[in-house]
Amino acid sequence: MGITAVVFDMDGVLIDSEPVWELVRRGYVAEKGGRWLPDTQQRLMGMSTGEWSTYLSGELGVGEPPETVAREVIERMSERYAEGVPVLPGAVEAVQRICEHWPLGLASSSPRALIDTVLGRTGLIEYFSVTFSTEEVDRGKPAPDVYLTVATFLRQRPSDCAAVEDSSNGLRSAHAAGMRVIAAPRPEYPPASDALGLAAKVISGLDELTPGLITG
């Protein structure tokens, strides 16, 4: 039947938020006397709120309960976004372009509060029929749960959907859901080669995201 819907990731695809997340969480860990590890940022990308707050609390030695870690870090992220949302070049135009051809979903590892803030402040909310956070499903990425849920609420079969992702965990998640995966990796946070290999197409910027590329 071909592609009947397109699902976007948010962090690293629509907004350049990974550097903000890293700055905020790294600073929080240091402030709490924990230890940031060399592979921490790569491990955190795609984790749900419950997963990353537990990781900071335990493995990184923050010491606060995961619920406290999540609340305090999300508050700091909200303050950053209040100063301005770091929309990636071509993101708004890409969403508008693709929306003319298919219904859109959003499958994000950000908490619901930040999804709503970003989409509201950028005006992108009007283009998405369905949005889900990994905190609203059982497992975060790389598990397929959030993509399967978005497809269900879009009333589409996952195998008829395309997903636009940037991180290793995100690429694995969309592929595990059975979607056609378009990789839009950030050069600062390159995905693992095996994860990138799951993509049907790889683009270097959102200007390349066209209906022809999605279906071709």
HELIX and SHEET records of a PDB file:
HELIX    1   1 GLU A   18  GLU A   31  1                                  14    
HELIX    2   2 THR A   40  LEU A   44  1                                   5    
HELIX    3   3 THR A   49  SER A   57  1                                   9    
HELIX    4   4 PRO A   66  GLU A   83  1                                  18    
HELIX    5   5 ALA A   91  CYS A   99  1                                   9    
HELIX    6   6 ARG A  112  THR A  122  1                                  11    
HELIX    7   7 LEU A  124  TYR A  127  5                                   4    
HELIX    8   8 THR A  134  GLU A  136  5                                   3    
HELIX    9   9 ASP A  145  LEU A  154  1                                  10    
HELIX   10  10 PRO A  158  ASP A  160  5                                   3    
HELIX   11  11 SER A  168  ALA A  176  1                                   9    
HELIX   12  12 SER A  193  LEU A  196  1                                   4    
HELIX   13  13 LEU A  206  GLU A  208  5                                   3    
HELIX   14  14 PRO A  211  THR A  215  1                                   5    
SHEET    1   A 6 VAL A 130  SER A 133  0                                        
SHEET    2   A 6 LEU A 104  SER A 108  1                                        
SHEET    3   A 6 ALA A   5  PHE A   8  1                                        
SHEET    4   A 6 CYS A 161  GLU A 165  1                                        
SHEET    5   A 6 ARG A 180  ALA A 183  1                                        
SHEET    6   A 6 LYS A 201  VAL A 202  1                                        
END                                                                             
